[in-house]
Amino acid sequence: MARPIETNIEIGAMPILVRTESAEFLQILQKRYAGFINPHAAPVFGFDVDIVESTENSNGTDLSVRRVAGRWVIERGDLRAEWDAGANRGRIRQTANPYSIDAAFRIVHTLLLATSGGLLVHAASSIRNGKAYLFAGVSGAGKTTISRLAPPDVTLLTDEISYVRKTGEGYVAFGTPFAGELAEPGENVSAPLAAVYLLQQGPENRIEPVADAEAVRSLLLSVLFFALDEEMVRLVFQAACDLVARVPVQRLTFAPDRRVWDLIG
């Protein structure tokens, strides 16, 4: 039997220890999450990853995230994972595909964030002048476009999945390795979240206020959450309400030119 080898993958200042007997898969992980590997961090929990040719659910495609006897069970066509949050350990059975564990990480982080008032959001985010800005919107609203238009003094956190943690009375946005159309991971840095912009494209650049109720509804449309669990859904809803109460949420209409960044930061 091969000896397990391991690495720490740290996203959102939440290091996860990954153990596997496959040296080839470990190399895939280190390449996929380059910039987010932190061998010196103390992990919040660990996953043992078993690499198989096919999973028990290989004929299914629907995602299922449910709580069974105190454990979270995650199933999709290419993976099956169990996570015991109380014991800080879990096991993933998957094919040798980095996007399988990518999906598992996203789901696990949504659960971690929900219990601490944070959110994983389908949104772009960037840092400018020491402050983070999040750009949310439906598909085609311009998340990748506004990231591509950013001037040189802007640091990209992500053009796809934004990671927001609650810290005291405020929020911090972290870079993620989850890339969208830019096909580039974000920088592994963080900054206080200064504003959330709800994107829409139009003939001119302008910022308009948004009522709190509309802000919560719009933000929830972009929040990633997969578990069919009443308690956790309530926590996610409360997290969105709390964020809107503490962070300015505005509508940003923009034409596809770099001048839009004159309004930001």
C-alpha positions in Angstrom: 0.0 0.0 0.0 1.3 3.4 -1.0 2.1 5.9 1.8 -0.3 8.9 1.8 1.2 12.2 0.7 -0.4 15.5 1.4 -0.6 19.2 0.7 -2.4 22.2 2.3 -4.7 24.2 0.0 -5.6 27.5 1.6 -8.6 29.5 0.2 -10.1 32.3 2.2 -7.5 31.8 4.9 -9.1 28.4 5.5 -6.4 25.8 4.9 -7.6 22.3 4.0 -5.2 19.4 4.2 -5.5 17.0 1.3 -4.1 13.5 1.6 -3.8 11.0 -1.3 -1.9 7.9 -2.3 -1.6 9.2 -5.8 1.6 11.2 -6.5 0.3 12.0 -10.0 -2.9 13.5 -8.5 -1.0 15.5 -6.0 1.1 17.0 -8.8 -2.2 17.9 -10.5 -3.4 19.6 -7.3 -0.2 21.6 -6.8 -0.4 22.9 -10.4 -4.1 23.6 -10.3 -3.9 25.5 -6.9 -0.5 27.1 -7.4 -0.4 30.3 -5.3 -2.9 28.8 -2.8 -0.6 26.0 -1.5 0.5 26.8 2.1 2.5 23.9 3.6 3.0 25.8 6.9 -0.6 26.6 7.7 -2.5 24.7 10.4 -5.4 23.1 8.5 -9.0 23.6 9.7 -9.7 20.0 8.6 -8.5 17.4 6.3 -9.7 15.3 3.4 -8.5 11.8 2.3 -8.9 11.6 -1.5 -9.3 8.2 -3.1 -8.7 8.2 -6.9 -10.9 5.7 -8.8 -11.7 5.0 -12.4 -15.4 5.6 -11.8 -17.6 6.5 -8.8 -20.7 4.7 -7.5 -22.7 7.6 -8.9 -21.0 7.7 -12.3 -24.2 7.3 -14.2 -25.8 10.3 -12.4 -25.2 14.0 -13.1 -27.4 15.8 -10.5 -25.6 17.3 -7.5 -26.8 16.3 -4.1 -25.7 17.9 -0.8 -27.4 16.7 2.3 -26.8 16.1 6.0 -27.0 12.4 7.1 -26.5 11.4 10.7 -24.3 14.4 11.4 -22.2 14.1 8.3 -22.4 16.1 5.1 -22.7 13.8 2.0 -21.9 15.3 -1.4 -22.6 13.3 -4.6 -22.2 14.1 -8.2 -21.5 12.0 -11.3 -17.7 12.3 -10.8 -17.4 12.3 -7.0 -18.7 11.2 -3.7 -17.6 13.0 -0.5 -18.4 12.7 3.2 -17.4 15.3 5.6 -17.7 15.2 9.4 -17.5 18.9 10.4 -17.4 18.0 14.1 -14.4 15.7 13.7 -12.7 18.0 11.1 -12.1 15.2 8.6 -13.7 13.8 5.5 -13.1 11.5 2.5 -13.6 12.2 -1.2 -13.9 9.4 -3.7 -13.4 10.7 -7.2 -11.9 10.3 -10.7 -8.5 11.9 -11.3 -10.0 15.2 -12.4 -9.0 18.4 -10.6 -12.4 19.9 -11.4 -14.0 17.2 -9.2 -12.2 18.3 -6.1 -12.7 21.9 -7.2 -16.5 21.3 -6.9 -16.1 19.6 -3.6 -14.0 22.6 -2.3 -16.6 25.1 -3.4 -19.4 23.2 -1.7 -17.5 22.7 1.5 -16.5 26.4 1.7 -20.2 27.4 1.2 -21.0 25.3 4.3 -18.1 26.7 6.3 -19.0 30.3 5.4 -22.7 29.9 6.2 -21.9 29.0 9.8 -19.7 32.1 10.2 -21.8 34.8 8.3 -19.8 34.7 5.1 -20.7 34.0 1.5 -19.4 32.4 -1.7 -20.7 34.6 -4.5 -20.9 34.2 -8.3 -19.2 37.5 -8.8 -16.0 39.2 -9.8 -14.0 41.0 -7.2 -10.9 43.2 -7.2 -8.7 45.3 -4.9 -7.9 49.0 -5.5 -6.2 51.3 -3.0 -6.4 48.7 -0.3 -10.1 48.1 -0.6 -12.1 45.3 -2.2 -15.0 45.7 -4.6 -17.4 42.9 -5.6 -19.2 42.9 -9.0 -22.3 40.7 -9.1 -24.8 40.0 -11.8 -26.6 37.5 -13.9 -24.7 35.6 -16.6 -23.7 38.2 -19.3 -24.0 41.2 -17.0 -20.3 41.9 -17.4 -18.3 40.3 -14.6 -15.5 39.2 -16.9 -15.7 42.4 -19.0 -15.2 44.7 -16.0 -12.3 42.5 -14.8 -10.7 42.7 -18.2 -11.1 46.5 -18.3 -9.4 47.0 -14.9 -6.4 49.4 -14.9 -2.9 48.3 -13.8 -3.4 49.5 -10.2 -6.2 46.9 -9.7 -5.5 43.4 -8.2 -7.9 40.7 -9.5 -9.3 38.5 -6.8 -11.4 36.5 -9.2 -13.6 37.0 -12.3 -15.9 34.1 -11.3 -16.3 33.1 -7.6 -15.9 35.7 -4.8 -15.1 34.7 -1.3 -16.4 37.0 1.5 -15.8 36.4 5.2 -17.4 38.3 8.1 -14.8 39.9 10.5 -16.3 41.8 13.4 -18.5 44.5 12.0 -17.1 44.3 8.5 -16.3 41.9 5.7 -13.1 40.8 3.9 -12.9 39.6 0.3 -10.3 37.0 -0.6 -8.7 35.9 -3.8 -9.7 32.5 -5.1 -8.3 30.0 -7.6 -11.8 29.6 -9.2 -11.4 31.2 -12.7 -14.0 32.2 -15.2 -13.6 33.3 -18.8 -10.3 35.0 -18.1 -9.0 31.5 -17.3 -6.7 33.0 -14.7 -6.8 32.4 -10.9 -7.1 35.4 -8.7 -4.3 36.6 -6.5 -4.1 35.0 -3.0 -4.5 38.3 -1.2 -7.4 40.0 0.7 -8.8 43.4 1.6 -11.8 44.9 3.5 -14.9 44.8 1.3 -15.9 48.5 0.6 -18.8 48.0 -1.8 -20.9 45.6 -3.8 -21.9 46.6 -7.3 -24.8 45.0 -9.1 -23.8 45.0 -12.8 -25.7 45.8 -15.9 -24.5 47.0 -19.2 -25.8 50.2 -20.8 -24.9 53.2 -23.0 -23.2 55.1 -20.2 -21.4 54.7 -16.9 -23.3 55.5 -13.8 -23.9 54.4 -10.2 -27.3 54.4 -8.6 -28.6 53.6 -5.1 -30.4 50.3 -4.5 -33.0 49.7 -1.8 -32.0 47.2 0.9 -34.8 44.7 -0.1 -33.7 44.8 -3.8 -30.1 44.5 -2.8 -30.7 41.4 -0.7 -32.8 39.8 -3.5 -30.1 40.5 -6.1 -27.3 39.3 -3.9 -29.1 36.1 -3.1 -29.5 35.4 -6.8 -25.7 35.3 -7.1 -24.9 33.4 -3.8 -23.6 29.9 -4.3 -25.3 27.4 -2.0 -26.1 23.8 -2.7 -27.4 22.1 0.5 -31.1 21.3 0.9 -31.0 22.1 4.6 -33.5 24.4 6.2 -31.1 25.6 9.0 -28.3 26.4 6.6 -30.6 28.1 4.1 -31.7 30.4 6.9 -28.1 31.2 7.8 -27.3 32.1 4.2 -30.3 34.4 4.0 -29.3 36.1 7.3 -25.7 36.4 6.0 -27.0 38.2 2.9 -29.2 40.6 5.0 -26.3 41.3 7.4 -23.9 42.1 4.5 -26.4 44.5 2.9 -26.8 46.3 6.2 -23.1 46.8 6.6 -21.7 47.2 3.1 -23.0 49.7 0.4 -24.7 47.9 -2.4 -25.2 50.0 -5.6 -26.2 49.4 -9.2 -23.4 50.0 -11.7 -24.4 50.5 -15.2 -21.4 50.6 -17.6 -20.4 50.8 -21.2 -17.5 48.5 -22.2 -14.7 51.0 -21.8 -12.1 51.6 -19.2 -13.6 54.9 -18.0 -16.0 52.9 -15.8 -13.1 52.4 -13.3 -13.1 56.2 -12.7 -16.2 55.6 -10.7 -14.8 52.8 -8.6 -12.5 53.1 -5.6 
